[in-house]
Every structure is written in C-alpha cells, then in structure tokens.
Amino acid sequence: MSGADVGPAELADAPLGHATGYPDAYAPALLYGIARAPQRQALGIGAALPFDGADVWTAYDLTWLDPRGRPHVGIATLEVPATSPRIVESKSMKLYLGSFAQTRFDAAGDVTAAITHDLTAATGTPVRVVLVRPAQVAGMVLRELDGIDLDTLDVACTTYDVDATLLAAGDGQVAETLRTDLFRSMCPVTGQPDLGSLRIAYEGAPLDRPALVRYLVSYRCHPGFHEHCVERIFMDLKRRCAPAKLTVEARFTRRGGLDINPFRTDAGDSVPANVRTARQ
C-alpha cells in the first residue's frame, strides 16, 4: 500500500479500485509496486530514514496444488523491510496470491521460494516469507497488544481529520507503553474503513493521554493507507513531543484475506512475532 499522498498517476494502473479478473494460474506479473519515496517526502522524510522496522503481512487465503493435483492450504507471513524502495499495492497482492490456486508445486517449500523471489523483485529488497501449514495452525495463538489501555479514558472527541497540534507532553521523564483498539482510517482509493489496534512505546516526557486519544481519533476520516498512517504518527510524535526513543506498531483487521501490520522504531526493537489479535 501507499500513503495518502500517492496520487492518481501512481495508482492509475493499479488494480485497487478497479474491476479485475481473478486469475488462478501463477502470475507474478500481477504484483504492482509503488515507490515509498513520494509519501515519505510529504512527511519530511529523506533518504536517511529516522526509523527501522517492517510491514508484516498475513495472507490467510493461500492455496495451491501438488504434482497430483491435490489442493493444499497455508497461512503465510510476509515481512517487507521498511527500507525497501517499494511496497506492493494490496489488491495486486491478493490477485497474485490467488494465482497460486490452480498451479502445481512439487512441495510447500517451492511455494515459499516463489513468493520470496517474487516479492523481493517487486519491493527491491529481500523479503522474509514463513508458511504455516494446517498441522501447525493449532499452535497459533491470539494476543492483544500490550500496554496501558487508552480506551478506558472518558475523552470527548470532535476532530476527525489528522491534527498533530492536538498532541502534548508534560514534564519529567517516563518509559511506558500505551495501546488502543479504536484506531480507524480510510482507504483513499476505495473509501473503505481500515480498523486497527495501535501500540506506542516510548521514553521521554510523558505524553498527555487524553490529547493522544484525540490525536489518534483524528485519523478516523483520514484517507491514508496503513504504512503511511503509522509513519505519520511516528513523525508527529517525534516532532511534537520529542521522545528519546519511540516505537509505533499497528495491527489492522484483514481485508481480502490479508492483514497488514506496520512497525516503526528508533529504539532498536526487533520486529515482533506475527501474533494476531482477536479482531484479526
């Protein structure tokens, strides 16, 4: 996905928002890459990124055939580094993964290898792919994001498009983690809502929690894709509240058999395990 500042020219040939067929024969050319640079330039981010991280996708609707024509299924985790020059538009990812359905592979490892190769080519950087087979699904668990729950605060909200001036911080120094399940933004192409949970871990002046809630709620009618929203939150917090260390993680509910979970940090934190929340 791209950010809200990706314009019509960049998405004119993308499948998102357009009627398409659903090919079921392996077709890596379906992947549609979009440069990250324009959306980051709109946030004042240059070539030297102020964060590390990744976009972690979960693909639930993956199926293929073995050499005898028998179907197999799996759930795939696709980890795209934040340093990649390109991301993949989400509907093109859905169509690409759907193209495995009537394609024969000798083994599940060949499916993993094909996806790894194709996403690496589409994004311009090595992508990590992990395939979970049905026998392993029973071992998968649900886990909510950790942190102090902002959703218990009784806060009046009146702003529903992004306003970074709502953010504020107090005096002193803290190290804490905050979370919310109330985040929503809008797909700028289709107008569909994107719901998610958000985790903010930081060290620095204590964030004004009601102000933070109002700021996060101000994304509610904002047309921005997942990755761009998380990077914008990261940059707004850095500029308005100046935490010494900051991590922003979002886990969005799935659409089209895919969920996308951006993670950005300047605290040296590792990309978390892809453990889904109850809403995913």
GIJO-V749714 format. One record per backbone hydrogen bond with DSSP energy under -0.5 kcal/mol. CO is the residue of the C=O (numbers start at 1). NH is the residue of the N-H. Records with the same first field share a line. If there is no record, write none. Layout:
CO: NH  NH
This chain:
3: 6
5: 7
7: 10  11
8: 12
9: 12
11: 14
15: 18
24: 102
27: 30
28: 31
31: 33
32: 89
34: 87
36: 40
37: 41
38: 42
39: 43
40: 43  45
41: 44
44: 46
47: 49
52: 265
53: 82
54: 56  263
55: 57  80
56: 261
57: 78
58: 60  259
59: 76
60: 62
61: 63
62: 74
64: 72
65: 105
66: 69
70: 66
72: 64
73: 134
74: 62
75: 132
76: 59  78
77: 79  130
78: 57  80
79: 81  128
80: 55
81: 84
85: 36  37
87: 34
89: 93
90: 94
91: 95
92: 96
93: 97
94: 98
95: 99
96: 99
97: 100
98: 101
100: 103
103: 65
107: 110  111
108: 112
109: 113
110: 114
111: 115
112: 116
113: 117
114: 118
115: 119
116: 120
117: 121
118: 122
119: 123
120: 124  125
123: 86
128: 79
130: 77  132
131: 133
132: 75
133: 136  137
134: 137  138
136: 139
137: 140
148: 150  179
149: 152
150: 153
153: 155
160: 221
163: 166
164: 167
168: 208
174: 204
176: 202
177: 148
178: 200
179: 150
180: 198
183: 196
185: 194
186: 224
187: 191
192: 187
193: 195
194: 185
195: 253
196: 183
197: 251
198: 180
199: 249
200: 178
201: 247
202: 176
203: 244  245
204: 174
206: 170
207: 209
208: 212
209: 213
210: 214
211: 215
212: 216
213: 217
214: 218
216: 219
217: 220
219: 222
222: 186  224
225: 229
226: 230
227: 231
228: 232
229: 233
230: 234
231: 235
232: 236
233: 237
234: 238
235: 239
236: 240
237: 241  242
238: 242
245: 203
246: 266
247: 201
248: 264
249: 199
251: 197
255: 258
257: 60  61
258: 255
259: 58
260: 252
261: 56
262: 250
263: 54
264: 248
265: 52
273: 275
274: 276
276: 143
277: 280
